Amino acid sequence: MSKTVTNNGGMAFASEKGMETWHEALCAPLS
């Protein structure tokens, strides 16, 4: 059970960081 929670938390964190990087990459050429 805790392994699933840890994996989901890690995936959510990685996804959030990935979206942040994507957002910066998308906005960088515009600014």
Residue pairs with C-beta under 8 A, 6 or more apart in sequence:
none
